[in-house]
């Protein structure tokens, strides 16, 4: 075949990756240019690009290049081409035009003039004319107008190459397959797959990244399932071209069979998960249509529940010997090699800067790659929490892995607590995005913990804070001793410049009875406060607190406190699993200072829990929205006949079980039930009249993944309280509490009940500065 010039187009910023890919296909003439790659070769070379390129948008054959300052010049230039070489009167055509910096701006009119020129010429010569067919025509033409110069192309691909032929179900704004492949190549997936590593997309949607990853790992030509090509009806696609195309297809089919067999035998696992059941159903359908059933896995799963596969876990465990532990554990699976007798055949490519350039590097256990929502369809608050949860997952479960996250909001990447070692700017349609690359290793972890400011660099306010801390310690000392309180709030934004809450927890571990833990929470500064000044005061405060309280750095914990929606206050910040024993009254309780915003012990409810212990004697006690079960422990200690703790979170129920067991409260008398509390109340007919005491402390708002709809305490209070009262014994009572500021109890709708506001009695002395931190009522049936 004669050598010709071609142009492979690509999405913005993918030109260099496409040039690398084409050279990997044996096309050494590939040269990166604006919006794509120029290359020269035979038609067989162009067909190879059509079949094997994972990055190219289209493959175009230039037909003519001419000046087109106006529509007449455009028409005349097109008429100069002998269209009988390309199209017959019985065939169909379609024309599309792009225009930039040209006098011809109306692209539809320009396309019409091009079509007129072709049709007029063929009709004059043959007496009949081809017809227009916008979808899958025999001849697809594209014209690029730039600075009044026209380049007319034959579109050999016919339609965009991201249409692989496997997608039968779409989702909300799915990635184009070409962009998905580009992300995988930029992230070094070919090398990880060759080393037997795993691929995981924990927010997989309809499965595009996982399916494209499987095509790469199994050496499957991305265009193999397409049934339409722009060259199929082209008159230039002669017998020799047909023969070359059949050879390419036969080779691709053989390589697909070999690749799938090799993939099935390798340790490589390709998995996707998503919480949306419709997305998972679509992913399964797409994978099946792609011929990958049994080679990829999709499951409905929450982000925080994702883990490396057991295969890779065991591989990682056996790979630790002789491995640099600072780089994380790595898999020692045998590398998967590919071979071909055709030196110009498609080969997996290695983007510049990827792992293949470090030949002595240990194999990487896997690649976690994902495209989280950008914010168009999810609230900004929830989106920030999503990125935070993703970072927690990576740091706690995927050490040693590589990660790549495509984000349309790079600032959100900072919520992940990992330092990206590089990034690429890419475009998902019109949206400018960053592909953030992470090596998940301890040295890449980024802490938001502020560094204490040395005494010499502190301002005069630091001494004021030190004096206030000492003053508060002195004022509380006798009360703490008299009440036997060992966990308390020492400081609560007493000085406006230092908007911090400082809580002390005394260890109840017999081995370290003098150890104290300090949790410092910063109230998020309003937008009009200079963030640099706020950060400096925070660093001053951290330094002063550690010195005045004589607490070592590893026992001082820092968090940012801001208004939380839903269950955000219960979401994980980390997954250390570090629990410490503390004491409240005669109870030993477990707290965790690192994994959640709250520690597992709400200090402002201390007096409420004491009241529960006092009222529980010889009663069956129900703890709704039971959290870590501390109220149940107080009830059991106070002599309750039984306790029943209900919560939707398995994590917190397990924590409650441990707290109860730690104090000797086990067996059938102490039930723990995982359920939506409101739904459980309305279905718990067997418990009507059973409970002498109910503690009801609901969240302000909840939209848990395990419940249908949402819960809002102000909206749902009447329904909730009535359902709880229905379970009370005739002389029973309900303690209802909420931390929602400005909450107003709907006493009119509850007029058949005796309601006593006991808020003032339940605010401890250490929270006296903020007496509205919670509201509390004692509710009984009216006799």
Secondary structure, 3 states (H helix, E strand, C coil): CCCEEEEEECCCCCHHHHHHHHHHCCCCCCEEECCEEEEEECHHHHHHHHHHCCCCCEEEEEEEEEECCCHHHHHHHHHCCCHHHCCCCCCEEEEEEEEECCCCCCHHHHHHHHHHHHHHHHHHHHCCCCEECCCCCCEEEEEEEECCEEEEEEECCCCCCCCCCCCCCCCCCCCCHHHHHHHHHHCCHHHHHHCCCEEEECCCCCCHHHHHHHHHHCCCCCCCCCCCCCCCCCCCCCHHHHHHHHHHHHHHHHHHHHHHHHHHHCCCCEEEEECCHHHHHHHHHHHHHCCCECCEEEEECCHHHCCCCHHHHHHHHHCCCCCCHHHCCCCCCCCCCCCCCCCCCCCCCCCCCCHHHCCCCCCCCEEEEECCCCCCCCCHHHHHHHHHHHHHHHHHHCCCCEEEEEECCHHHHHHHCECCCEEEEEEECCEEEEEEEEECCHHHECCCCCCCCCHHHCCHHHHHHHHHHHHHHHHHHHHHHHHCCCEEEEEECCCCCCCEEEEEEEECCHHHCCCEEEEEEEECCCCCCCHHHHHHHHHHHHHHHHHHHCCCHHHEEEEEECCCCHHHHHCECCCCCCCEEEEECCEEEEECCCCECCCCCCHHHHHHHHHHHHHCCCCEEEEECCCCCHHHHHHHHCCCCEEEEEECCHHHHHHHHHHHHHCCCCCCCEEEEECCHHHHHHHCHHHCCCEEEEEECCCCEECCCCCCCCEEHHHHHHHHHHHHHCCEEEEEEEEEEECCCCCCCCCCCCCCEEEEECCHHHCCHHHHHHCCCCEEEEEEECC
